[in-house]
Amino acid sequence: MIITIQHQIDKTHHKFDVVDPDNISSIEVWAICTEMNVQAILVNGKYYEINK
């Protein structure tokens, strides 16, 4: 399923294909955060952060 995330600072929109938008896997989180150059994302009210 395609999700759209808006970057909080520069307000650009990014589209990503994920398996389940209500439960994003850690590899999907890593890929999204890396592409957007951020440490965390908020999707459907759920906070995801890159595992360090």
PDB file of N, H, CA, C and O in Angstrom:
ATOM      1  N   MET A   1       0.851  -1.175   0.000  1.00  0.00           N
ATOM      2  CA  MET A   1       0.000   0.000   0.000  1.00  0.00           C
ATOM      3  C   MET A   1       0.899   1.241   0.000  1.00  0.00           C
ATOM      4  O   MET A   1       1.916   1.283   0.692  1.00  0.00           O
ATOM      5  N   ILE A   2       0.519   2.219  -0.763  1.00  0.00           N
ATOM      6  H   ILE A   2      -0.307   2.185  -1.326  1.00  0.00           H
ATOM      7  CA  ILE A   2       1.277   3.470  -0.857  1.00  0.00           C
ATOM      8  C   ILE A   2       0.855   4.409   0.270  1.00  0.00           C
ATOM      9  O   ILE A   2      -0.334   4.638   0.495  1.00  0.00           O
ATOM     10  N   ILE A   3       1.861   4.953   0.979  1.00  0.00           N
ATOM     11  H   ILE A   3       2.826   4.767   0.796  1.00  0.00           H
ATOM     12  CA  ILE A   3       1.599   5.969   1.998  1.00  0.00           C
ATOM     13  C   ILE A   3       2.311   7.255   1.582  1.00  0.00           C
ATOM     14  O   ILE A   3       3.308   7.218   0.862  1.00  0.00           O
ATOM     15  N   THR A   4       1.797   8.370   2.034  1.00  0.00           N
ATOM     16  H   THR A   4       0.986   8.400   2.619  1.00  0.00           H
ATOM     17  CA  THR A   4       2.415   9.667   1.786  1.00  0.00           C
ATOM     18  C   THR A   4       2.759  10.291   3.120  1.00  0.00           C
ATOM     19  O   THR A   4       1.920  10.378   4.016  1.00  0.00           O
ATOM     20  N   ILE A   5       4.015  10.728   3.244  1.00  0.00           N
ATOM     21  H   ILE A   5       4.696  10.658   2.515  1.00  0.00           H
ATOM     22  CA  ILE A   5       4.485  11.366   4.478  1.00  0.00           C
ATOM     23  C   ILE A   5       4.950  12.765   4.131  1.00  0.00           C
ATOM     24  O   ILE A   5       5.698  12.955   3.172  1.00  0.00           O
ATOM     25  N   GLN A   6       4.511  13.749   4.909  1.00  0.00           N
ATOM     26  H   GLN A   6       3.903  13.595   5.688  1.00  0.00           H
ATOM     27  CA  GLN A   6       4.956  15.129   4.707  1.00  0.00           C
ATOM     28  C   GLN A   6       6.113  15.413   5.648  1.00  0.00           C
ATOM     29  O   GLN A   6       6.021  15.160   6.849  1.00  0.00           O
ATOM     30  N   HIS A   7       7.205  15.937   5.101  1.00  0.00           N
ATOM     31  H   HIS A   7       7.280  16.142   4.126  1.00  0.00           H
ATOM     32  CA  HIS A   7       8.365  16.320   5.903  1.00  0.00           C
ATOM     33  C   HIS A   7       7.974  17.511   6.767  1.00  0.00           C
ATOM     34  O   HIS A   7       7.424  18.493   6.268  1.00  0.00           O
ATOM     35  N   GLN A   8       8.255  17.424   8.052  1.00  0.00           N
ATOM     36  H   GLN A   8       8.702  16.627   8.458  1.00  0.00           H
ATOM     37  CA  GLN A   8       7.808  18.447   8.996  1.00  0.00           C
ATOM     38  C   GLN A   8       8.444  19.812   8.746  1.00  0.00           C
ATOM     39  O   GLN A   8       7.793  20.839   8.939  1.00  0.00           O
ATOM     40  N   ILE A   9       9.696  19.835   8.324  1.00  0.00           N
ATOM     41  H   ILE A   9      10.225  19.001   8.167  1.00  0.00           H
ATOM     42  CA  ILE A   9      10.398  21.113   8.168  1.00  0.00           C
ATOM     43  C   ILE A   9      10.200  21.714   6.782  1.00  0.00           C
ATOM     44  O   ILE A   9       9.773  22.862   6.658  1.00  0.00           O
ATOM     45  N   ASP A  10      10.510  20.944   5.737  1.00  0.00           N
ATOM     46  H   ASP A  10      10.857  20.012   5.838  1.00  0.00           H
ATOM     47  CA  ASP A  10      10.443  21.541   4.399  1.00  0.00           C
ATOM     48  C   ASP A  10       9.106  21.320   3.687  1.00  0.00           C
ATOM     49  O   ASP A  10       8.923  21.779   2.560  1.00  0.00           O
ATOM     50  N   LYS A  11       8.176  20.624   4.333  1.00  0.00           N
ATOM     51  H   LYS A  11       8.324  20.251   5.249  1.00  0.00           H
ATOM     52  CA  LYS A  11       6.798  20.433   3.856  1.00  0.00           C
ATOM     53  C   LYS A  11       6.679  19.677   2.530  1.00  0.00           C
ATOM     54  O   LYS A  11       5.626  19.713   1.893  1.00  0.00           O
ATOM     55  N   THR A  12       7.747  18.996   2.110  1.00  0.00           N
ATOM     56  H   THR A  12       8.602  18.967   2.627  1.00  0.00           H
ATOM     57  CA  THR A  12       7.661  18.176   0.901  1.00  0.00           C
ATOM     58  C   THR A  12       6.921  16.883   1.217  1.00  0.00           C
ATOM     59  O   THR A  12       6.913  16.430   2.361  1.00  0.00           O
ATOM     60  N   HIS A  13       6.300  16.292   0.199  1.00  0.00           N
ATOM     61  H   HIS A  13       6.306  16.661  -0.731  1.00  0.00           H
ATOM     62  CA  HIS A  13       5.568  15.040   0.358  1.00  0.00           C
ATOM     63  C   HIS A  13       6.376  13.903  -0.260  1.00  0.00           C
ATOM     64  O   HIS A  13       6.927  14.043  -1.352  1.00  0.00           O
ATOM     65  N   HIS A  14       6.442  12.782   0.443  1.00  0.00           N
ATOM     66  H   HIS A  14       5.994  12.668   1.330  1.00  0.00           H
ATOM     67  CA  HIS A  14       7.190  11.612   0.000  1.00  0.00           C
ATOM     68  C   HIS A  14       6.246  10.417  -0.010  1.00  0.00           C
ATOM     69  O   HIS A  14       5.486  10.210   0.936  1.00  0.00           O
ATOM     70  N   LYS A  15       6.296   9.641  -1.070  1.00  0.00           N
ATOM     71  H   LYS A  15       6.914   9.809  -1.839  1.00  0.00           H
ATOM     72  CA  LYS A  15       5.437   8.457  -1.187  1.00  0.00           C
ATOM     73  C   LYS A  15       6.289   7.201  -1.039  1.00  0.00           C
ATOM     74  O   LYS A  15       7.391   7.110  -1.579  1.00  0.00           O
ATOM     75  N   PHE A  16       5.749   6.236  -0.295  1.00  0.00           N
ATOM     76  H   PHE A  16       4.853   6.311   0.142  1.00  0.00           H
ATOM     77  CA  PHE A  16       6.451   4.986  -0.048  1.00  0.00           C
ATOM     78  C   PHE A  16       5.476   3.830  -0.140  1.00  0.00           C
ATOM     79  O   PHE A  16       4.302   3.956   0.208  1.00  0.00           O
ATOM     80  N   ASP A  17       5.980   2.702  -0.614  1.00  0.00           N
ATOM     81  H   ASP A  17       6.933   2.600  -0.896  1.00  0.00           H
ATOM     82  CA  ASP A  17       5.186   1.476  -0.688  1.00  0.00           C
ATOM     83  C   ASP A  17       5.541   0.622   0.522  1.00  0.00           C
ATOM     84  O   ASP A  17       6.692   0.212   0.677  1.00  0.00           O
ATOM     85  N   VAL A  18       4.560   0.353   1.380  1.00  0.00           N
ATOM     86  H   VAL A  18       3.625   0.686   1.253  1.00  0.00           H
ATOM     87  CA  VAL A  18       4.766  -0.474   2.570  1.00  0.00           C
ATOM     88  C   VAL A  18       3.761  -1.620   2.567  1.00  0.00           C
ATOM     89  O   VAL A  18       2.713  -1.540   1.926  1.00  0.00           O
ATOM     90  N   VAL A  19       4.091  -2.681   3.288  1.00  0.00           N
ATOM     91  H   VAL A  19       4.942  -2.746   3.809  1.00  0.00           H
ATOM     92  CA  VAL A  19       3.219  -3.851   3.349  1.00  0.00           C
ATOM     93  C   VAL A  19       1.964  -3.544   4.153  1.00  0.00           C
ATOM     94  O   VAL A  19       0.850  -3.797   3.696  1.00  0.00           O
ATOM     95  N   ASP A  20       2.151  -2.991   5.367  1.00  0.00           N
ATOM     96  H   ASP A  20       3.057  -2.785   5.738  1.00  0.00           H
ATOM     97  CA  ASP A  20       1.022  -2.690   6.259  1.00  0.00           C
ATOM     98  C   ASP A  20       1.232  -1.313   6.874  1.00  0.00           C
ATOM     99  O   ASP A  20       2.097  -1.162   7.737  1.00  0.00           O
ATOM    100  N   PRO A  21       0.472  -0.307   6.462  1.00  0.00           N
ATOM    101  CA  PRO A  21       0.680   1.050   6.977  1.00  0.00           C
ATOM    102  C   PRO A  21       0.384   1.197   8.465  1.00  0.00           C
ATOM    103  O   PRO A  21       0.784   2.190   9.072  1.00  0.00           O
ATOM    104  N   ASP A  22      -0.303   0.239   9.063  1.00  0.00           N
ATOM    105  H   ASP A  22      -0.628  -0.569   8.571  1.00  0.00           H
ATOM    106  CA  ASP A  22      -0.578   0.299  10.490  1.00  0.00           C
ATOM    107  C   ASP A  22       0.495  -0.404  11.322  1.00  0.00           C
ATOM    108  O   ASP A  22       0.469  -0.337  12.550  1.00  0.00           O
ATOM    109  N   ASN A  23       1.423  -1.066  10.667  1.00  0.00           N
ATOM    110  H   ASN A  23       1.444  -1.120   9.669  1.00  0.00           H
ATOM    111  CA  ASN A  23       2.499  -1.768  11.371  1.00  0.00           C
ATOM    112  C   ASN A  23       3.713  -1.831  10.451  1.00  0.00           C
ATOM    113  O   ASN A  23       3.982  -2.866   9.841  1.00  0.00           O
ATOM    114  N   ILE A  24       4.441  -0.730  10.355  1.00  0.00           N
ATOM    115  H   ILE A  24       4.222   0.110  10.851  1.00  0.00           H
ATOM    116  CA  ILE A  24       5.577  -0.630   9.448  1.00  0.00           C
ATOM    117  C   ILE A  24       6.764  -1.389  10.035  1.00  0.00           C
ATOM    118  O   ILE A  24       7.088  -1.234  11.212  1.00  0.00           O
ATOM    119  N   SER A  25       7.404  -2.205   9.213  1.00  0.00           N
ATOM    120  H   SER A  25       7.141  -2.331   8.257  1.00  0.00           H
ATOM    121  CA  SER A  25       8.539  -3.005   9.675  1.00  0.00           C
ATOM    122  C   SER A  25       9.765  -2.120   9.897  1.00  0.00           C
ATOM    123  O   SER A  25       9.834  -1.001   9.389  1.00  0.00           O
ATOM    124  N   SER A  26      10.721  -2.629  10.655  1.00  0.00           N
ATOM    125  H   SER A  26      10.664  -3.538  11.068  1.00  0.00           H
ATOM    126  CA  SER A  26      11.918  -1.847  10.970  1.00  0.00           C
ATOM    127  C   SER A  26      12.733  -1.544   9.712  1.00  0.00           C
ATOM    128  O   SER A  26      13.335  -0.475   9.616  1.00  0.00           O
ATOM    129  N   ILE A  27      12.763  -2.459   8.756  1.00  0.00           N
ATOM    130  H   ILE A  27      12.274  -3.328   8.834  1.00  0.00           H
ATOM    131  CA  ILE A  27      13.500  -2.199   7.516  1.00  0.00           C
ATOM    132  C   ILE A  27      12.797  -1.123   6.688  1.00  0.00           C
ATOM    133  O   ILE A  27      13.460  -0.312   6.041  1.00  0.00           O
ATOM    134  N   GLU A  28      11.476  -1.109   6.701  1.00  0.00           N
ATOM    135  H   GLU A  28      10.938  -1.768   7.227  1.00  0.00           H
ATOM    136  CA  GLU A  28      10.733  -0.058   6.001  1.00  0.00           C
ATOM    137  C   GLU A  28      10.960   1.287   6.682  1.00  0.00           C
ATOM    138  O   GLU A  28      11.134   2.301   6.006  1.00  0.00           O
ATOM    139  N   VAL A  29      10.961   1.306   8.010  1.00  0.00           N
ATOM    140  H   VAL A  29      10.820   0.483   8.559  1.00  0.00           H
ATOM    141  CA  VAL A  29      11.228   2.541   8.764  1.00  0.00           C
ATOM    142  C   VAL A  29      12.618   3.065   8.414  1.00  0.00           C
ATOM    143  O   VAL A  29      12.796   4.256   8.159  1.00  0.00           O
ATOM    144  N   TRP A  30      13.597   2.165   8.406  1.00  0.00           N
ATOM    145  H   TRP A  30      13.452   1.198   8.613  1.00  0.00           H
ATOM    146  CA  TRP A  30      14.976   2.568   8.095  1.00  0.00           C
ATOM    147  C   TRP A  30      15.048   3.164   6.689  1.00  0.00           C
ATOM    148  O   TRP A  30      15.667   4.210   6.492  1.00  0.00           O
ATOM    149  N   ALA A  31      14.421   2.506   5.715  1.00  0.00           N
ATOM    150  H   ALA A  31      13.919   1.657   5.875  1.00  0.00           H
ATOM    151  CA  ALA A  31      14.461   2.981   4.329  1.00  0.00           C
ATOM    152  C   ALA A  31      13.783   4.342   4.187  1.00  0.00           C
ATOM    153  O   ALA A  31      14.299   5.229   3.508  1.00  0.00           O
ATOM    154  N   ILE A  32      12.637   4.503   4.822  1.00  0.00           N
ATOM    155  H   ILE A  32      12.217   3.782   5.374  1.00  0.00           H
ATOM    156  CA  ILE A  32      11.904   5.775   4.749  1.00  0.00           C
ATOM    157  C   ILE A  32      12.703   6.893   5.405  1.00  0.00           C
ATOM    158  O   ILE A  32      12.869   7.966   4.826  1.00  0.00           O
ATOM    159  N   CYS A  33      13.195   6.643   6.607  1.00  0.00           N
ATOM    160  H   CYS A  33      13.060   5.772   7.078  1.00  0.00           H
ATOM    161  CA  CYS A  33      13.955   7.672   7.334  1.00  0.00           C
ATOM    162  C   CYS A  33      15.235   8.044   6.592  1.00  0.00           C
ATOM    163  O   CYS A  33      15.621   9.213   6.559  1.00  0.00           O
ATOM    164  N   THR A  34      15.887   7.059   6.001  1.00  0.00           N
ATOM    165  H   THR A  34      15.574   6.109   6.027  1.00  0.00           H
ATOM    166  CA  THR A  34      17.115   7.328   5.255  1.00  0.00           C
ATOM    167  C   THR A  34      16.819   8.197   4.037  1.00  0.00           C
ATOM    168  O   THR A  34      17.536   9.162   3.772  1.00  0.00           O
ATOM    169  N   GLU A  35      15.781   7.863   3.308  1.00  0.00           N
ATOM    170  H   GLU A  35      15.198   7.079   3.524  1.00  0.00           H
ATOM    171  CA  GLU A  35      15.442   8.642   2.111  1.00  0.00           C
ATOM    172  C   GLU A  35      15.013  10.065   2.464  1.00  0.00           C
ATOM    173  O   GLU A  35      15.322  11.009   1.738  1.00  0.00           O
ATOM    174  N   MET A  36      14.299  10.214   3.583  1.00  0.00           N
ATOM    175  H   MET A  36      14.048   9.447   4.173  1.00  0.00           H
ATOM    176  CA  MET A  36      13.822  11.537   3.984  1.00  0.00           C
ATOM    177  C   MET A  36      14.859  12.302   4.804  1.00  0.00           C
ATOM    178  O   MET A  36      14.676  13.485   5.090  1.00  0.00           O
ATOM    179  N   ASN A  37      15.941  11.633   5.181  1.00  0.00           N
ATOM    180  H   ASN A  37      16.090  10.671   4.949  1.00  0.00           H
ATOM    181  CA  ASN A  37      16.998  12.226   6.003  1.00  0.00           C
ATOM    182  C   ASN A  37      16.463  12.693   7.364  1.00  0.00           C
ATOM    183  O   ASN A  37      16.712  13.817   7.798  1.00  0.00           O
ATOM    184  N   VAL A  38      15.719  11.792   8.022  1.00  0.00           N
ATOM    185  H   VAL A  38      15.516  10.879   7.669  1.00  0.00           H
ATOM    186  CA  VAL A  38      15.162  12.059   9.351  1.00  0.00           C
ATOM    187  C   VAL A  38      15.462  10.875  10.270  1.00  0.00           C
ATOM    188  O   VAL A  38      15.881   9.817   9.801  1.00  0.00           O
ATOM    189  N   GLN A  39      15.252  11.046  11.565  1.00  0.00           N
ATOM    190  H   GLN A  39      14.911  11.906  11.946  1.00  0.00           H
ATOM    191  CA  GLN A  39      15.488   9.993  12.548  1.00  0.00           C
ATOM    192  C   GLN A  39      14.210   9.254  12.925  1.00  0.00           C
ATOM    193  O   GLN A  39      14.265   8.137  13.441  1.00  0.00           O
ATOM    194  N   ALA A  40      13.053   9.877  12.667  1.00  0.00           N
ATOM    195  H   ALA A  40      13.009  10.784  12.248  1.00  0.00           H
ATOM    196  CA  ALA A  40      11.784   9.268  13.075  1.00  0.00           C
ATOM    197  C   ALA A  40      10.664   9.741  12.149  1.00  0.00           C
ATOM    198  O   ALA A  40      10.767  10.777  11.492  1.00  0.00           O
ATOM    199  N   ILE A  41       9.586   8.944  12.120  1.00  0.00           N
ATOM    200  H   ILE A  41       9.502   8.103  12.654  1.00  0.00           H
ATOM    201  CA  ILE A  41       8.418   9.287  11.312  1.00  0.00           C
ATOM    202  C   ILE A  41       7.154   9.028  12.127  1.00  0.00           C
ATOM    203  O   ILE A  41       7.156   8.254  13.084  1.00  0.00           O
ATOM    204  N   LEU A  42       6.092   9.687  11.727  1.00  0.00           N
ATOM    205  H   LEU A  42       6.091  10.316  10.950  1.00  0.00           H
ATOM    206  CA  LEU A  42       4.779   9.487  12.334  1.00  0.00           C
ATOM    207  C   LEU A  42       3.827   9.064  11.224  1.00  0.00           C
ATOM    208  O   LEU A  42       3.590   9.816  10.278  1.00  0.00           O
ATOM    209  N   VAL A  43       3.278   7.846  11.344  1.00  0.00           N
ATOM    210  H   VAL A  43       3.471   7.235  12.112  1.00  0.00           H
ATOM    211  CA  VAL A  43       2.388   7.303  10.323  1.00  0.00           C
ATOM    212  C   VAL A  43       1.131   6.785  11.006  1.00  0.00           C
ATOM    213  O   VAL A  43       1.203   5.944  11.902  1.00  0.00           O
ATOM    214  N   ASN A  44      -0.015   7.289  10.578  1.00  0.00           N
ATOM    215  H   ASN A  44      -0.073   7.973   9.850  1.00  0.00           H
ATOM    216  CA  ASN A  44      -1.308   6.890  11.157  1.00  0.00           C
ATOM    217  C   ASN A  44      -1.312   7.014  12.682  1.00  0.00           C
ATOM    218  O   ASN A  44      -1.858   6.164  13.385  1.00  0.00           O
ATOM    219  N   GLY A  45      -0.698   8.079  13.174  1.00  0.00           N
ATOM    220  H   GLY A  45      -0.255   8.770  12.603  1.00  0.00           H
ATOM    221  CA  GLY A  45      -0.670   8.336  14.611  1.00  0.00           C
ATOM    222  C   GLY A  45       0.301   7.489  15.396  1.00  0.00           C
ATOM    223  O   GLY A  45       0.302   7.526  16.626  1.00  0.00           O
ATOM    224  N   LYS A  46       1.137   6.718  14.700  1.00  0.00           N
ATOM    225  H   LYS A  46       1.136   6.688  13.701  1.00  0.00           H
ATOM    226  CA  LYS A  46       2.097   5.839  15.349  1.00  0.00           C
ATOM    227  C   LYS A  46       3.512   6.356  15.100  1.00  0.00           C
ATOM    228  O   LYS A  46       3.861   6.686  13.967  1.00  0.00           O
ATOM    229  N   TYR A  47       4.334   6.427  16.162  1.00  0.00           N
ATOM    230  H   TYR A  47       4.050   6.159  17.083  1.00  0.00           H
ATOM    231  CA  TYR A  47       5.690   6.957  16.091  1.00  0.00           C
ATOM    232  C   TYR A  47       6.669   5.825  15.813  1.00  0.00           C
ATOM    233  O   TYR A  47       6.659   4.806  16.503  1.00  0.00           O
ATOM    234  N   TYR A  48       7.512   6.005  14.806  1.00  0.00           N
ATOM    235  H   TYR A  48       7.520   6.833  14.245  1.00  0.00           H
ATOM    236  CA  TYR A  48       8.551   5.034  14.447  1.00  0.00           C
ATOM    237  C   TYR A  48       9.888   5.750  14.440  1.00  0.00           C
ATOM    238  O   TYR A  48      10.002   6.868  13.938  1.00  0.00           O
ATOM    239  N   GLU A  49      10.897   5.102  14.998  1.00  0.00           N
ATOM    240  H   GLU A  49      10.805   4.194  15.406  1.00  0.00           H
ATOM    241  CA  GLU A  49      12.227   5.689  15.080  1.00  0.00           C
ATOM    242  C   GLU A  49      13.261   4.674  14.584  1.00  0.00           C
ATOM    243  O   GLU A  49      13.093   3.466  14.751  1.00  0.00           O
ATOM    244  N   ILE A  50      14.328   5.185  13.973  1.00  0.00           N
ATOM    245  H   ILE A  50      14.464   6.166  13.837  1.00  0.00           H
ATOM    246  CA  ILE A  50      15.393   4.292  13.529  1.00  0.00           C
ATOM    247  C   ILE A  50      16.043   3.655  14.751  1.00  0.00           C
ATOM    248  O   ILE A  50      16.404   4.351  15.699  1.00  0.00           O
ATOM    249  N   ASN A  51      16.190   2.342  14.730  1.00  0.00           N
ATOM    250  H   ASN A  51      15.896   1.776  13.960  1.00  0.00           H
ATOM    251  CA  ASN A  51      16.876   1.636  15.819  1.00  0.00           C
ATOM    252  C   ASN A  51      18.360   1.919  15.735  1.00  0.00           C
ATOM    253  O   ASN A  51      18.975   1.797  14.676  1.00  0.00           O
ATOM    254  N   LYS A  52      18.922   2.298  16.864  1.00  0.00           N
ATOM    255  H   LYS A  52      18.422   2.397  17.724  1.00  0.00           H
ATOM    256  CA  LYS A  52      20.343   2.634  16.874  1.00  0.00           C
ATOM    257  C   LYS A  52      21.157   1.522  17.467  1.00  0.00           C
ATOM    258  O   LYS A  52      22.379   1.631  17.557  1.00  0.00           O
TER     259      LYS A  52
END
